[in-house]
Amino acid sequence: MNDPEEIRAVLESASTIAVIGCSPNPRRPSNEIARFLKEEAGYRIVPVNPHHAEILGERCYPSLAEVPQDVRIDVVDVFRRSEHVAPVAREAIARGVPFFFMQLGVEDASAARRLEEAGIGVAMNRCILVEHRRLGIRPKSRNAGPGAGVSSLSRKGT
């Protein structure tokens, strides 16, 4: 868990990230980070929030389990309170997602243990944006570039 080389490898190889608890509010961290992942880092994002049909121009799904199986998910990034992680972890295990990120302040050691036992990499209490920048991961596409659609607050990694 929280292995920097494993995090680097997944961020370099991933193409699609499901953002669990993604908000349509541009001032919320989940929205800013999803926007960074899509517009600056060049990943495809799959927003997951049962209260919205679309976020950041992408179809939004009520749960990870409801994302069609033909949509490959490389990373699950969780923006939910710690007590809501276990069901998302079960869905990630059932789907065989390779990596599971729990954002800053999100911790569930039991879920992390189950994920690792299922062969899924885990980053707990880590910000995917901060890790992306700290590890110097290059953008996935030519359209992605520094500062594209992300506030200065997010560019500082907070």
C-alpha positions in Angstrom: 0.0 0.0 0.0 1.1 3.6 -0.8 4.1 2.2 -2.7 5.4 5.2 -4.8 6.7 2.9 -7.6 3.4 1.1 -7.9 1.6 4.5 -7.9 4.0 5.7 -10.6 3.5 2.6 -12.7 -0.3 2.8 -12.6 -0.4 6.5 -13.3 1.9 6.0 -16.3 0.0 3.1 -17.7 -3.7 3.9 -16.9 -6.0 5.5 -19.4 -9.4 5.5 -17.6 -10.1 6.7 -14.0 -13.5 6.3 -12.3 -14.0 9.2 -9.9 -16.3 8.0 -7.2 -18.3 10.9 -5.6 -17.4 13.3 -8.4 -19.3 16.6 -7.9 -20.6 18.9 -10.6 -19.6 21.8 -8.4 -16.3 23.3 -9.8 -15.3 24.4 -6.3 -15.3 20.9 -4.9 -12.0 19.0 -4.8 -13.5 16.0 -6.6 -14.5 18.2 -9.6 -11.2 20.0 -9.7 -9.2 16.8 -9.5 -11.4 15.1 -12.1 -11.0 18.1 -14.3 -7.2 18.0 -13.8 -7.2 14.2 -14.7 -9.2 14.8 -17.8 -8.0 18.2 -19.2 -4.4 18.4 -18.0 -3.3 14.9 -17.4 -5.2 13.4 -20.4 -7.0 10.5 -18.8 -10.5 9.5 -19.6 -12.7 10.0 -16.6 -15.8 8.1 -15.6 -17.7 10.1 -13.0 -19.7 8.1 -10.5 -22.5 9.9 -8.6 -26.0 8.7 -8.2 -27.5 12.2 -8.3 -26.2 13.4 -11.7 -26.5 12.2 -15.3 -23.4 14.1 -16.6 -20.4 15.7 -15.0 -17.6 17.5 -16.9 -19.2 16.5 -20.2 -19.0 12.8 -19.4 -21.9 10.4 -18.7 -22.2 9.9 -14.9 -23.1 6.5 -13.4 -24.9 5.8 -10.1 -22.3 3.3 -9.0 -19.1 1.6 -10.1 -21.2 -1.6 -10.6 -23.4 0.2 -13.1 -20.5 1.3 -15.4 -20.8 -1.0 -18.4 -18.3 -3.9 -18.4 -17.0 -2.9 -21.8 -15.7 0.4 -20.2 -12.3 -0.5 -18.9 -11.5 1.1 -15.6 -7.8 1.2 -14.7 -8.1 3.2 -11.5 -10.9 3.9 -9.0 -10.4 7.3 -7.2 -12.7 7.6 -4.2 -14.0 11.0 -2.9 -16.4 9.5 -0.3 -16.2 9.5 3.5 -14.3 6.6 4.9 -17.4 4.8 6.1 -18.6 4.5 2.5 -15.4 2.9 1.1 -16.2 -0.8 1.8 -19.1 -1.1 -0.8 -17.0 0.7 -3.5 -14.1 -1.7 -2.7 -16.4 -4.7 -3.1 -17.5 -3.3 -6.5 -13.8 -2.7 -7.5 -12.9 -6.3 -6.5 -15.9 -7.7 -8.5 -14.9 -5.7 -11.5 -11.2 -6.5 -11.2 -10.0 -2.9 -11.2 -6.2 -2.9 -11.1 -5.8 0.1 -8.6 -7.8 1.8 -5.9 -7.0 5.4 -4.7 -8.6 6.7 -1.5 -8.2 10.5 -1.5 -6.7 12.5 1.4 -8.7 11.9 4.6 -10.2 8.7 3.2 -9.1 5.6 5.1 -10.4 2.1 5.5 -7.7 -0.4 6.5 -10.1 -3.3 6.3 -11.1 -2.4 2.7 -7.5 -1.8 1.8 -6.5 -5.3 3.1 -9.4 -6.9 1.1 -8.4 -5.1 -2.1 -4.7 -6.1 -1.7 -5.8 -9.7 -1.0 -7.6 -9.6 -4.3 -4.5 -8.4 -6.1 -5.6 -4.7 -6.4 -3.0 -2.0 -5.7 -4.0 0.6 -3.0 -3.1 4.1 -2.2 -4.9 5.3 1.0 -5.1 8.8 2.3 -3.3 10.1 -0.9 -4.3 12.7 -3.4 -4.0 11.5 -7.0 -3.2 15.0 -8.2 -0.4 15.5 -5.7 1.0 12.1 -6.5 0.8 12.7 -10.2 2.8 16.0 -9.9 5.2 14.7 -7.2 6.1 11.7 -9.4 6.4 13.9 -12.5 4.0 11.9 -14.6 3.7 13.3 -18.1 0.3 14.2 -19.7 -1.4 11.5 -21.8 -2.4 13.7 -24.7 -1.2 16.7 -26.8 -4.4 18.5 -25.7 -3.4 18.3 -22.0 -1.0 21.0 -20.8 0.0 22.9 -17.7 -2.9 24.8 -16.2 -5.5 23.5 -18.5 -8.8 24.1 -16.7 -7.4 23.7 -13.2 -7.4 26.5 -10.6 -4.1 27.7 -9.0 -5.3 26.0 -5.8 -5.3 22.6 -7.4 -2.0 23.2 -9.3 -0.4 23.6 -6.0 -1.6 20.2 -5.1 -4.0 21.1 -2.4 
